[in-house]
Amino acid sequence: MSESQRFQLGTIGALSLSVVSSVSIVICNKALISTLGFTFATTLTSWHLLVTFCSLHVALWMKLFEHKPFDPRTVMGFGVLNGISIGLLNLSLGFNSVGFYQMTKLAIIPCTVLLETLFFRKKFSRSIQFSLVILLFGVGIATVTDLQLNALGSFLSLLAVITTCIAQIMTNAIQKKFKVSSTQLLYQSCPYQALTLFIVGPFLDGLLTNQNVFAFKYTPQVLFFIVLSCLISVSVNFSTFLVIGKTSAVTYQVLGHLKTCLVLAFGYILLHDPFNWRNILGILVAVVGMALYSYFCSLESQQKANEASAQLSQAKESESDPLLSVENAAAILGDGAAPKAPSWKSNKDLHA
């Protein structure tokens, strides 16, 4: 099996794991929050990250992956930023209507595209842009209901979008810059994320719910769903870093909207949530956008692979071309030949 085939299989596996685990944890948390009344989302997320870190520590002890420490300032800054972005998203949901919160989530993709274009010089083709517009339009139809605006909620949403975009772009950039795997990065950043949310979580949850997380009555049923949610979160956190590392922050956001559509569908089928023609139409349009995005991404990846193989074959042909070798030898050994312009100058003239 070639390297590209292994990479494609790994990417498909990461995407599948992300979808299954995320949909599972949403259903679990919905039962925990809506049915059992445990509404402390930020504190629950800090427990998720703590369990994830403990699980990775056991995996490290079992030598399932190698610990690779790198720049501690980068790790700490990345972990704290991730924790802040999660807290801001929860605050955005608390101070805005559900419809405006969905618009906030939709804004993450165009914001990510803008930041990667401005600061990383990444180019997105018109085909990719077109598919993203269709995707966002479909998810907007399916999820956005009301748009009640307020100054504080809008400001919090803006901060949530910016910090989330930067954190997800950093996830991909750090893995490539320091040559660390998703597991290694998650293991090192988890403590900082968990500590940040553990400190601010009870305060934020108290502000949003007017309840104390430590005074909540923890019945066996509540504890069971909390433990189940924490166990599923290990897979969610791992697959998040894995997907962004293998693809990009934009692809991860596209995948996130696929999860939203699946959650809506599962909610209707399993939990008998209210469903109407807007939800159905929006999901269908969003699925078309996702299919187009996947198709155009695979097409561009294939084109880049073909170009790279063509350049490699040309280089090999030039190395084995006897005529080129004779010309090079004549240029080196020839007496009285006119001096040639330095190669750096000719390249400069070509690029001018």
Secondary structure, DSSP 4 states (H G I P E B T S, - for coil): --HHHHHHHHHHHHHHHHHHHHHHHHHHHHIIIIIT----HHHHHHHHHHHHHHHHHHHHHTTSS------HHHHHHHHHHHHHHHHHHHHHHHHS-HHHHHHHHHTHHHHHHHHHHHHS-----HHHHHHHHHHHHHHHHHH-------HHHHHHHHHHHHHHHHHHHHHHHHHHHTT--HHHHHHHHHHHHHHHHHHHHHHHHHHHHSS-GGGS---HHHHHHHHHHHHHHHHHHHHHHHHHHHS-HHHHHHHHHHHHHHHHHHHHHHS-----HHHHHHHHHHHHHHHHHHHHHHHHHHHHHHHHHHHHHHHHHHHH-HHHHHHHHHHHH-SSPPPPPPHHHHHHHHH-
